[in-house]
Structure formats: C-alpha cells, structure tokens
C-alpha cells in the first residue's frame, strides 16, 4: 500500500534535542543536584543523543541553574550523547569548558523588546557578545548552537517579520553557529505562520542548519512541528513532561513535550532512536520530584492505561 504521507516529503529520521534539564527546569522550582543528575541519566538511557544539561548564567538571574557545574560533573555520560549548556558570555563558556560540555549554545531574539528585557541589551549588542564565545569555543573544538527567540510574535513588540528572522539566522550561521534553533517563545504560532517564516529562512539556509523550538501555549506546537517537518526540518527541540515556560514572556506555557513529539514522529513512520516508554518514565520521575503532573498528553495517557 502506498504511504499517504509520502507526498508530504517528511524526513525519514528526526533528531530530538532534549531541553528539559535546562530550559525546562529553569522555569520550575529549584531541585536537589541528585534529582537533576538522575533525570539526565534517565534521558541518556532513553536514547536521546543531545541533552541540554545546564546553563552558565548569572546565579541571581537563574538560580535554578546555579549548580550546573556539579550536575555536569556528576552525570553518567553515555557514548554518542552530546551534553550541552547555555553560555551567554566568555565567563560562562570558560565554566562550561571546565565542566566538559560537548557543545554550547548562545542566544538572542528577533525582537528588540524581548532582547532588552531578557538579556538587557540590543539585538546588535547580543550578537557582538557571541564573538568571544564562538572564538574561544572554536579553539577548543566545541560546536556552538544558536537560539533565536520570538520568531513569530513578541510579548512587547508584536508580530515579527519573517525577513528579520531570516536575516538574523543568516548572521548567526555566518558568525559560526552550526545550527540556529527558531523559537516560538510565547507559543502563538499557527502552521500557516510557521510556513511563511520558514519559507523566508530556508531561502538563505539549508534545512540541516535550522531547528525548531516551539512552546505550546495555545496547543498548536505539534501542528506547527508537522508543518516544519513537511518543509524539510528534521531537528526538534522539546522538553520531557512539557516542563518550562519563559520568565520574560508572561503567559507562555512550557515547551512542547518530548513524549508528544515522539508519539507524533513514530506515528508518521519517522525514526527517532528514542524509547517513548523510557521518556515517559523520566517524565513521571521528574514531575514527582517537582510535585506536579506532566503537561504531556502522552504521559497522562500512559498513566491512565
């Protein structure tokens, strides 16, 4: 029988970038180091090959990430898994290098208003900060990934122009980021808007150099991911249990849940290399530590069954 989805040009495989231990937990209450280590170890055993495990940022601004060095030094590293960290400046990168990260990430916004409130500088100044980070990371042969937030809407500036997203993506790639992750930070996107934005970006970048990072505020994240898949995107950021949210974007819900992304991809016949059962177990473990329920529909369904 012919695959009815074949005409959609879906990728045969997808890489899931797990951001729960950093982007997820930084929006939750602080947890003991041992709980974070166990969470990452469970995710490693689930088959995830890229786990964002911490952030080397100002402790007073993101206290939940103040123990990232101890976490990275305490995990049981699995062969073939990249353990990355967010590093906004040279000082953060130096601490990350000491912690033996596999990869680092830098970040900016497609919106001036969000950039000012998030990292207290203009978009142009944030890009200038990257230069030292990328140069030093290059010396240590550490790959640098870029995050670009508010690619659809900004809570302060309103709608973001697709051409602005394309221009900043190109700049970040030219500066030395091997990949740019495009963030629908407040989760207001719908598939048509994602298609319009990606069309502009893919005019200047190969799909291999682009990832998507969608929040699920209005319940559209999976539909938006499907749209991205049909356009050749094959790297998806997600957070186990749907943990997270953005402290600088009022009302923004958590990241799309890793379990839900896996269920979608497996149902489409797309290979991920990740055990859905093990990720669900990790979701219930970390939510038990946080004394909350997962926001993932899949994790809740598994529990009922």
HELIX and SHEET records of a PDB file:
HELIX    1   1 UNK A    6  UNK A    8  5                                   3    
HELIX    2   2 UNK A   20  UNK A   24  3                                   5    
HELIX    3   3 UNK A   25  UNK A   27  5                                   3    
HELIX    4   4 UNK A   33  UNK A   45  1                                  13    
HELIX    5   5 UNK A   63  UNK A   65  5                                   3    
HELIX    6   6 UNK A   68  UNK A   74  1                                   7    
HELIX    7   7 UNK A   90  UNK A   98  1                                   9    
HELIX    8   8 UNK A  112  UNK A  119  1                                   8    
HELIX    9   9 UNK A  123  UNK A  139  1                                  17    
HELIX   10  10 UNK A  162  UNK A  175  1                                  14    
HELIX   11  11 UNK A  191  UNK A  201  1                                  11    
HELIX   12  12 UNK A  207  UNK A  209  5                                   3    
HELIX   13  13 UNK A  221  UNK A  230  1                                  10    
HELIX   14  14 UNK A  240  UNK A  242  5                                   3    
HELIX   15  15 UNK A  258  UNK A  267  1                                  10    
HELIX   16  16 UNK A  276  UNK A  290  1                                  15    
HELIX   17  17 UNK A  297  UNK A  304  1                                   8    
SHEET    1   A 9 UNK A  15  UNK A  18  0                                        
SHEET    2   A 9 UNK A  50  UNK A  56  1                                        
SHEET    3   A 9 UNK A  82  UNK A  87  1                                        
SHEET    4   A 9 UNK A 103  UNK A 109  1                                        
SHEET    5   A 9 UNK A 143  UNK A 149  1                                        
SHEET    6   A 9 UNK A 179  UNK A 184  1                                        
SHEET    7   A 9 UNK A 210  UNK A 214  1                                        
SHEET    8   A 9 UNK A 235  UNK A 238  1                                        
SHEET    9   A 9 UNK A  15  UNK A  18  1                                        
SHEET    1   B 2 UNK A 153  UNK A 154  0                                        
SHEET    2   B 2 UNK A 158  UNK A 159 -1                                        
END                                                                             
